[in-house]
């Protein structure tokens, strides 16, 4: 697969992991993956990478080598996202997963705080650098992304 003409992926929000059957507040990311697969009508995991921010994985239909879809489970947001390359989202072969992960540096793109899928929601700072509703001089509990992080993910968007 040549990636020279393939656009950068977008991350489409699917749903919160808490909407899956059998999920509780103490569930692990492996429990979330099992519940995701149980809701997927027979798909299996054909590729998987465990990241500090969650799981990047491909599911496919048994017996159909070109039926792979690539997902990201964000343990930060506790939500599932589907990766889409300009309308191509569910016809990948397992070997293409490795090529796409490397070609688009997905492990870096999904590093802690690097993109909206791996950041906690935070309050926007007000006029004088104060968080809205915060006492004077208090800081918001979550750091804002640095400019270089925003530039490095300019081509990755969550729909």
Backbone torsions as a table, in degrees:
resi	resn	phi	psi	omega
1	UNK	NA	125.9	176.5
2	UNK	-89.2	127.5	180.0
3	UNK	-97.8	2.1	-177.6
4	UNK	-66.1	-26.9	180.0
5	UNK	-108.2	5.4	-178.5
6	UNK	-90.7	126.5	179.0
7	UNK	-71.0	163.3	176.2
8	UNK	-63.7	149.3	-177.9
9	UNK	-75.9	156.7	169.3
10	UNK	-112.5	155.5	-178.5
11	UNK	-111.2	105.8	179.8
12	UNK	-90.1	122.8	178.2
13	UNK	-63.6	128.6	176.3
14	UNK	-96.6	-63.9	179.9
15	UNK	-172.2	164.7	177.3
16	UNK	-73.1	143.1	179.4
17	UNK	-66.6	-22.3	180.0
18	UNK	-72.4	-10.7	177.8
19	UNK	-82.6	-5.3	179.7
20	UNK	-84.8	146.2	-179.6
21	UNK	-64.7	137.8	175.4
22	UNK	83.6	4.2	-178.6
23	UNK	-91.4	133.5	177.7
24	UNK	-124.8	175.6	178.8
25	UNK	-61.1	-25.2	-178.6
26	UNK	-97.6	9.1	-178.5
27	UNK	-68.8	145.1	177.7
28	UNK	-89.3	170.7	178.3
29	UNK	-66.8	-23.0	175.1
30	UNK	-70.5	-36.4	175.6
31	UNK	-63.7	-40.1	178.6
32	UNK	-62.9	-41.3	179.6
33	UNK	-64.6	-43.4	178.2
34	UNK	-60.4	-43.7	179.3
35	UNK	-65.7	-38.8	177.4
36	UNK	-60.2	-46.9	-179.8
37	UNK	-66.0	-37.8	178.6
38	UNK	-62.4	-30.9	-179.8
39	UNK	-87.3	-0.9	-171.8
40	UNK	-100.0	12.9	175.6
41	UNK	57.0	50.9	171.1
42	UNK	94.6	2.5	177.9
43	UNK	-70.0	151.6	177.0
44	UNK	-122.0	159.5	176.2
45	UNK	-82.6	121.3	179.5
46	UNK	-103.9	-18.6	174.5
47	UNK	-148.7	148.2	-178.1
48	UNK	-153.9	135.9	171.8
49	UNK	-132.1	125.4	176.2
50	UNK	-88.7	125.5	-178.7
51	UNK	-116.7	162.5	177.1
52	UNK	-60.3	-23.1	-177.3
53	UNK	-102.8	0.5	179.9
54	UNK	151.1	-148.8	-177.4
55	UNK	-124.0	130.3	172.4
56	UNK	-106.9	121.9	-173.8
57	UNK	-149.1	161.8	176.4
58	UNK	-120.2	134.6	172.4
59	UNK	-111.5	152.5	176.7
60	UNK	-147.7	164.5	178.5
61	UNK	-90.3	127.7	-179.0
62	UNK	-54.7	133.7	178.7
63	UNK	87.9	-7.4	178.4
64	UNK	-120.7	99.0	-174.5
65	UNK	-67.7	-19.3	-178.2
66	UNK	-109.8	39.9	-177.4
67	UNK	-119.6	20.4	-174.9
68	UNK	-77.7	136.9	173.1
69	UNK	-122.3	141.0	-175.4
70	UNK	-107.3	130.8	-176.3
71	UNK	-128.0	159.9	172.2
72	UNK	-130.6	124.8	171.5
73	UNK	-97.9	117.7	179.3
74	UNK	-92.2	113.5	177.0
75	UNK	-73.4	-18.4	176.6
76	UNK	-73.2	-49.8	-178.7
77	UNK	-89.8	-11.6	-176.0
78	UNK	52.7	52.4	-177.0
79	UNK	-147.5	158.9	177.4
80	UNK	-104.0	142.0	177.6
81	UNK	-129.8	144.5	176.0
82	UNK	-107.9	132.7	178.8
83	UNK	-86.9	138.4	-176.2
84	UNK	-134.1	130.2	176.6
85	UNK	-109.7	86.6	177.6
86	UNK	49.8	52.2	177.3
87	UNK	92.0	-9.5	177.2
88	UNK	-98.4	110.6	-175.9
89	UNK	-137.4	-14.2	-175.4
90	UNK	-142.0	30.4	178.7
91	UNK	-131.9	31.6	-178.9
92	UNK	-86.0	151.8	170.4
93	UNK	-94.0	155.5	-175.2
94	UNK	-56.1	-39.3	-179.1
95	UNK	-64.4	-28.8	180.0
96	UNK	-67.3	-27.4	178.5
97	UNK	-56.6	-50.3	-178.8
98	UNK	-61.4	-41.8	179.5
99	UNK	-63.4	-45.6	-178.5
100	UNK	-67.2	-40.3	179.0
101	UNK	-60.4	-44.1	-179.6
102	UNK	-73.3	-47.0	-175.3
103	UNK	-62.1	-35.4	-177.9
104	UNK	-104.7	11.9	178.2
105	UNK	46.6	49.1	-175.3
106	UNK	-63.5	-30.7	178.4
107	UNK	-65.3	-37.1	175.9
108	UNK	-73.3	-41.2	-179.1
109	UNK	-63.3	-25.9	-178.9
110	UNK	-104.6	18.0	177.0
111	UNK	-68.4	160.4	-179.3
112	UNK	-52.8	123.8	176.5
113	UNK	77.1	1.2	-174.7
114	UNK	-77.9	-25.8	179.7
115	UNK	-146.5	165.6	-177.9
116	UNK	-56.3	-29.0	179.4
117	UNK	-69.7	-19.0	-177.6
118	UNK	-114.0	12.9	178.2
119	UNK	-115.0	144.2	169.3
120	UNK	-69.8	154.7	173.1
121	UNK	-68.3	143.4	-179.9
122	UNK	-136.8	160.5	178.0
123	UNK	-82.0	138.4	177.0
124	UNK	-72.4	138.7	180.0
125	UNK	-71.4	144.6	-179.9
126	UNK	-80.2	-165.3	-171.6
127	UNK	-57.4	-41.0	-176.6
128	UNK	-109.9	30.1	178.0
129	UNK	79.2	10.6	177.8
130	UNK	-97.4	141.9	175.4
131	UNK	-69.7	144.9	177.8
132	UNK	-61.1	129.6	177.6
133	UNK	79.9	5.9	179.4
134	UNK	-97.8	150.7	177.4
135	UNK	-65.3	152.2	-178.9
136	UNK	-56.4	128.8	178.8
137	UNK	88.4	-14.5	178.7
138	UNK	-75.0	151.5	179.2
139	UNK	-108.5	149.7	174.7
140	UNK	-63.6	154.4	-175.0
141	UNK	-73.9	-18.5	-179.9
142	UNK	-119.3	136.3	-178.8
143	UNK	-70.1	146.8	174.5
144	UNK	-78.1	152.5	178.6
145	UNK	-68.0	145.6	176.8
146	UNK	-77.3	155.3	-177.7
147	UNK	-58.1	-40.2	-179.2
148	UNK	-65.6	-29.3	175.9
149	UNK	-67.9	-42.2	-179.5
150	UNK	-65.0	-39.0	179.2
151	UNK	-67.7	-35.0	-177.3
152	UNK	-72.2	-18.5	-179.8
153	UNK	-114.5	19.9	-175.5
154	UNK	-56.6	-29.3	-177.1
155	UNK	-91.8	-2.5	-180.0
156	UNK	-107.0	125.7	-177.9
157	UNK	-133.8	151.2	173.4
158	UNK	-101.1	127.4	179.9
159	UNK	-76.4	NA	NA
